[in-house]
Amino acid sequence: QVQLVESGGGLVQVGGSLRLSCAASGRTFSNNPLAWFRQAPGKEREFVAAIMRTTLYARYADSVKGRFAISRDPAKNTWYLQMDRLEPGDTAIYYCSAGSQRPILSTYSATYSDARTYDYWGQGTQVTVSS
């Protein structure tokens, strides 16, 4: 049984930093797309960041570009979201996700921000940015 477990959320002041972790068990995600999404109260779930293979293929939502960084540690079957210069608009539940397939790069480039690309999801971790 595949499980994704997020950690690292919490309460932080504007301008602060947090690092989220997503630890996977039950299977190895080597060349699969991995991602972070978030959902704020009253809003739909939105894409935040994705990675496949290496950070060369990291992609970001415009709202977090330059502030957030996604990375992965294949040896630990874990991926991360480093969040810097946090803003109140970043307040949300953050979910990690992983795709079961290993798409070619062109497919990944076209689908990385689509939630339907990802088959496995964590339970979510709350991030609250206070002003």
C-alpha contacts under 8 A as a table, 3 or more apart, distances in Angstrom:
res1	aa1	res2	aa2	distance
1	Q	25	S	7.81
1	Q	26	G	5.22
1	Q	27	R	7.99
2	V	24	A	7.17
2	V	25	S	5.62
2	V	26	G	4.27
2	V	27	R	6.18
2	V	120	Y	7.49
3	Q	24	A	5.69
3	Q	25	S	5.29
3	Q	26	G	6.38
3	Q	120	Y	7.64
3	Q	121	W	7.80
3	Q	122	G	7.06
4	L	22	C	6.21
4	L	23	A	5.62
4	L	24	A	4.56
4	L	25	S	6.63
4	L	96	C	7.28
4	L	97	S	7.49
4	L	120	Y	7.31
4	L	121	W	6.23
4	L	122	G	4.60
4	L	123	Q	7.56
5	V	21	S	7.95
5	V	22	C	5.37
5	V	23	A	5.24
5	V	24	A	6.54
5	V	122	G	5.40
5	V	123	Q	6.79
5	V	124	G	7.92
6	E	20	L	6.86
6	E	21	S	5.45
6	E	22	C	4.39
6	E	23	A	6.51
6	E	95	Y	7.29
6	E	96	C	6.80
6	E	122	G	6.29
6	E	123	Q	7.14
6	E	124	G	6.26
6	E	125	T	6.14
7	S	20	L	5.69
7	S	21	S	5.23
7	S	22	C	6.56
7	S	125	T	6.42
8	G	18	L	6.89
8	G	19	R	5.79
8	G	20	L	4.51
8	G	21	S	6.17
8	G	125	T	7.46
9	G	18	L	7.00
9	G	19	R	7.50
9	G	20	L	6.20
9	G	125	T	5.40
9	G	126	Q	5.33
9	G	127	V	5.00
10	G	18	L	7.89
10	G	125	T	7.94
10	G	126	Q	6.10
10	G	127	V	5.03
10	G	128	T	6.14
11	L	127	V	6.14
11	L	128	T	4.75
11	L	129	V	5.96
11	L	130	S	7.21
12	V	16	G	6.00
12	V	17	S	7.21
12	V	18	L	7.68
12	V	127	V	7.85
12	V	128	T	6.29
12	V	129	V	5.03
12	V	130	S	6.20
13	Q	16	G	5.50
13	Q	86	L	7.61
13	Q	129	V	5.36
13	Q	130	S	4.80
13	Q	131	S	6.02
14	V	85	R	6.96
14	V	86	L	5.47
14	V	87	E	5.25
14	V	88	P	6.60
14	V	129	V	5.84
14	V	130	S	5.86
14	V	131	S	5.50
15	G	84	D	6.97
15	G	85	R	4.05
15	G	86	L	4.85
15	G	87	E	6.43
16	G	84	D	6.15
16	G	85	R	5.44
16	G	86	L	5.51
17	S	82	Q	7.50
17	S	83	M	5.39
17	S	84	D	4.41
17	S	85	R	6.22
17	S	86	L	6.22
18	L	82	Q	6.18
18	L	83	M	5.24
18	L	84	D	6.75
19	R	80	Y	6.81
19	R	81	L	5.59
19	R	82	Q	4.42
19	R	83	M	5.93
20	L	80	Y	5.44
20	L	81	L	4.99
20	L	82	Q	6.42
20	L	83	M	7.91
21	S	78	T	6.86
21	S	79	W	5.87
21	S	80	Y	4.50
21	S	81	L	6.56
22	C	78	T	5.40
22	C	79	W	5.31
22	C	80	Y	6.19
22	C	96	C	6.22
22	C	122	G	7.79
23	A	76	K	7.60
23	A	77	N	6.29
23	A	78	T	4.49
23	A	79	W	6.85
24	A	27	R	7.33
24	A	28	T	7.52
24	A	77	N	5.71
24	A	78	T	6.01
25	S	28	T	7.29
25	S	77	N	7.54
28	T	77	N	6.28
29	F	32	N	5.46
29	F	74	P	7.58
29	F	77	N	6.54
29	F	98	A	7.62
30	S	53	R	6.82
30	S	74	P	6.43
30	S	77	N	7.89
31	N	52	M	6.00
31	N	53	R	5.06
31	N	102	R	5.85
32	N	52	M	5.95
32	N	53	R	7.20
32	N	98	A	6.88
32	N	99	G	5.72
32	N	100	S	6.60
32	N	101	Q	6.10
32	N	102	R	4.83
32	N	103	P	7.34
33	P	50	A	6.87
33	P	51	I	5.83
33	P	52	M	4.61
33	P	53	R	7.66
33	P	98	A	5.88
33	P	99	G	5.37
33	P	101	Q	7.88
33	P	102	R	7.10
33	P	103	P	7.92
33	P	108	Y	7.37
33	P	112	Y	7.27
33	P	118	Y	7.63
34	L	50	A	5.55
34	L	51	I	5.36
34	L	52	M	6.24
34	L	79	W	7.64
34	L	96	C	7.55
34	L	97	S	5.80
34	L	98	A	4.49
34	L	99	G	6.48
34	L	118	Y	7.76
35	A	47	F	7.98
35	A	48	V	7.51
35	A	49	A	5.53
35	A	50	A	4.04
35	A	51	I	6.28
35	A	96	C	5.72
35	A	97	S	5.18
35	A	98	A	6.30
35	A	112	Y	7.90
36	W	47	F	6.58
36	W	48	V	5.44
36	W	49	A	5.28
36	W	50	A	6.36
36	W	81	L	7.56
36	W	94	Y	6.78
36	W	95	Y	5.61
36	W	96	C	4.49
36	W	97	S	6.16
37	F	45	R	6.57
37	F	46	E	5.45
37	F	47	F	4.46
37	F	48	V	4.97
37	F	49	A	7.03
37	F	94	Y	5.79
37	F	95	Y	5.19
37	F	96	C	6.39
37	F	97	S	7.69
38	R	45	R	5.48
38	R	46	E	5.44
38	R	47	F	6.57
38	R	48	V	6.68
38	R	92	A	5.86
38	R	93	I	5.42
38	R	94	Y	4.27
38	R	95	Y	5.82
39	Q	43	K	6.27
39	Q	44	E	5.92
39	Q	45	R	4.31
39	Q	46	E	6.23
39	Q	92	A	5.19
39	Q	93	I	5.30
39	Q	94	Y	6.62
40	A	43	K	5.37
40	A	44	E	7.25
40	A	45	R	7.37
40	A	91	T	6.43
40	A	92	A	4.18
40	A	93	I	6.35
41	P	92	A	7.00
47	F	60	Y	7.97
47	F	61	A	6.46
47	F	113	S	5.53
47	F	114	D	7.40
47	F	115	A	7.49
48	V	60	Y	5.83
48	V	61	A	5.16
48	V	64	V	7.03
48	V	113	S	7.88
49	A	58	A	7.15
49	A	59	R	5.53
49	A	60	Y	4.38
49	A	61	A	6.25
49	A	69	A	7.80
49	A	70	I	6.49
49	A	113	S	7.66
50	A	58	A	5.57
50	A	59	R	5.22
50	A	60	Y	6.60
50	A	70	I	6.88
50	A	112	Y	6.32
50	A	113	S	7.30
51	I	54	T	6.74
51	I	55	T	6.35
51	I	57	Y	5.64
51	I	58	A	4.33
51	I	59	R	6.42
51	I	70	I	6.81
51	I	71	S	7.10
51	I	72	R	7.98
52	M	55	T	7.38
52	M	57	Y	5.78
52	M	58	A	6.83
53	R	57	Y	7.09
54	T	57	Y	5.85
54	T	58	A	7.19
54	T	71	S	7.71
54	T	72	R	7.72
55	T	58	A	4.81
55	T	70	I	7.40
55	T	71	S	6.28
58	A	70	I	6.77
58	A	71	S	7.94
59	R	112	Y	7.76
60	Y	64	V	6.59
60	Y	65	K	5.66
61	A	64	V	5.67
61	A	65	K	6.16
62	D	65	K	5.18
64	V	67	R	5.43
64	V	68	F	5.61
65	K	68	F	6.19
66	G	69	A	7.73
67	R	83	M	6.18
67	R	84	D	5.17
67	R	85	R	6.12
67	R	86	L	7.68
68	F	81	L	6.71
68	F	82	Q	5.47
68	F	83	M	4.47
68	F	84	D	5.98
69	A	81	L	5.67
69	A	82	Q	5.05
69	A	83	M	6.63
70	I	79	W	7.32
70	I	80	Y	5.59
70	I	81	L	4.60
70	I	82	Q	6.33
71	S	79	W	5.65
71	S	80	Y	5.26
71	S	81	L	6.65
72	R	77	N	7.68
72	R	78	T	5.85
72	R	79	W	3.96
72	R	80	Y	5.98
73	D	76	K	5.49
73	D	77	N	6.04
73	D	78	T	5.40
73	D	79	W	5.99
74	P	77	N	4.77
74	P	78	T	6.52
75	A	78	T	7.84
83	M	86	L	6.59
86	L	90	D	6.46
86	L	129	V	6.72
87	E	90	D	5.43
87	E	91	T	7.61
87	E	129	V	6.19
88	P	91	T	5.67
88	P	128	T	7.51
88	P	129	V	4.92
88	P	130	S	6.13
88	P	131	S	6.73
89	G	129	V	7.75
90	D	127	V	7.52
90	D	128	T	7.44
90	D	129	V	6.73
91	T	126	Q	7.81
91	T	127	V	5.41
91	T	128	T	4.58
91	T	129	V	5.46
92	A	126	Q	6.07
92	A	127	V	5.53
92	A	128	T	6.61
93	I	124	G	5.79
93	I	125	T	5.36
93	I	126	Q	4.37
93	I	127	V	5.99
94	Y	124	G	5.24
94	Y	125	T	5.26
94	Y	126	Q	6.23
94	Y	127	V	6.98
95	Y	121	W	6.74
95	Y	122	G	5.68
95	Y	123	Q	6.63
95	Y	124	G	4.45
95	Y	125	T	6.65
96	C	121	W	5.85
96	C	122	G	5.43
96	C	124	G	7.16
97	S	118	Y	5.93
97	S	119	D	7.22
97	S	120	Y	5.37
97	S	121	W	4.42
97	S	122	G	6.35
98	A	118	Y	5.05
98	A	119	D	6.10
98	A	120	Y	5.19
98	A	121	W	6.73
99	G	102	R	7.55
99	G	117	T	5.94
99	G	118	Y	4.05
99	G	119	D	5.09
99	G	120	Y	6.48
100	S	118	Y	6.98
100	S	119	D	5.96
100	S	120	Y	7.53
103	P	106	S	7.92
103	P	107	T	5.85
103	P	108	Y	5.91
104	I	107	T	5.45
104	I	108	Y	6.31
105	L	108	Y	4.95
105	L	109	S	6.00
106	S	109	S	5.06
106	S	110	A	6.37
107	T	110	A	5.18
107	T	111	T	6.15
108	Y	111	T	5.17
108	Y	112	Y	5.33
109	S	112	Y	5.94
110	A	113	S	7.99
111	T	114	D	5.32
111	T	117	T	6.42
112	Y	115	A	7.95
112	Y	117	T	6.77
113	S	117	T	7.90
114	D	117	T	5.67
114	D	118	Y	7.88
115	A	118	Y	5.71
116	R	119	D	7.21
118	Y	121	W	7.54
